[in-house]
Amino acid sequence: MTRSFEELTTAEFEAFAQTHADGSYLQTASQARLLARRGWQTSLVGLVEDQKVQAAAVLGWIPVKMGNLFQIDGGMLIDFSNQELVTEFVAGVMAFAKEHQGLFLRIMPNAIYRKFNDDGTQIGTDDNTVIDALMAIGFTHAPATQGWTTNSSPSWQYVKSLKPVLDVDGDSKALRASFAKDGKYYLKKTDQFGIKVHRLAKDELPAFKALTQDTANRLDYHDKDLDFYETVFEEYGDDAYFVFAEMDFPAYIKGQQQARDHLAEVVANLDARIAEKPNYKKLKRQRAEYADQHKQHEKRIAQAQTARQEAGKDVVVIAGALFLATANEMIYLYSGTYDEYKNFYGPYAVQEYAFKQAVARKIPNYNFYGISGVFDGSDGVLGFKQGFAGYAEEKVGSFIKPINSTKYAVYRFLKKILARG
C-alpha cells in the first residue's frame, strides 16, 4: 500500500502525537491553536498508510519578505532512521508549502545530539541520525550554539527521568530522595518555612504576569504579554499549570518563634551543665552552636516582621511558574521570583509541586528546558536545575530548505544587505 500526505483531524493527530517518543508541547493540537491565535497559519499534517498515521507534525507558516516561512518546531514526529519515510514526509510538506506561497522550510527537531553530566562531560556518543537524514535531502544544518536563544525551543535543555520514581508507584519519599543534595536541603527549608503552593485560576493570571514582568525587568529580558498567558491557559486547559508559591507571614513567624523558644531552653540547660562542669569544652561548643541557631531565628523573625509590614498583608506571593504537561513530559516554561523574598526558596517548592503532578499523571520525563550549555559555573539557571539531579542535552540544531530557490536566494541577499546597513 502507498502512503499519502494528508491534513489530519485533531483526533487523528493527537492519537499519534500523544504516544510518540519525541512528543512535546510544541507538537500538540493545543500548540497549533495557540500559534493560530498569535498570527500564524497552521495545519496538522501527516503521512497515512491504511488509515494509520505513520508520521505527523504541527506545520506553521507566517509571512516574511517575498513569501511565507514554513516551520516545524519540535518535530517532525517520525522515525528519522527511516530515510524513505523522512524523504516522503518532507516532499509532502514541500508540495503543501508551494501551494501556499512558501519561501523556505525551517525544522527544529525535538532530537538530541549529545548528553552531558553536570560537569559538562559527555555521556555516551554523538547521535547523528537526524542530521544525516535531513542533510541527505538537501537541508542546510545550523548546529546548536551555546548561550541563550530566543527560539521557542532552546538549543540546550536540562532533563530528568521520572521512571525510577514511577517504578515504585510514585512514592513521595522516593521523589525527594532522587534529588541532589542542594534540592533536598532547600526543600527541607520550604517545609520549615511553611511555604504553600497552589494552582492559579484564570482570574489570577494578571498577578502571574505582574510576577514574571517584575523578574523580566530585574534581569533585563522581554516577558510574554498577558494575552499570551491567557491564551495558553485557554488552549492547554488541564495541561497548563500556572503555579504560585506563597508565604504566610503569621504562620512563618509563629514557627520561627517556637523554634527560637525551644533553642532558648536548650541553651539555658547547657548553661546549667556548664556551671557544674566549667572545663567541659564539648558543652561550650554545643552552647555556641545552639546560641548561633537561636540568633538566626531571631534574625528571621525580625526580617519577616519587616517584610510583612512593608507588604501590608499577611500572605504574599514569593515565586511562580508555568508548566505544560504532555503524555511524554512535564515541561517548565516560564517563571518569576520576587527578589525581596528569594531567601524563602519559593522556586524549589514550585518545582516539587510540578514534579508531584507529573508523577500523579505517570509522566515519565521532566524537562527543565533551557540552559546556556556552559558548564563553568557561570550559568546560575543551570545551577538551580542541577539541584534536582538530571542531565543536560544538546539538541541537533535547526535545518533550512528553500521552497522557492530563486526567491530565497534574493531573500538571503537582501537580509545580508540590510544587516550591513
Disulfide bonds with the S-S distance in Angstrom:
none
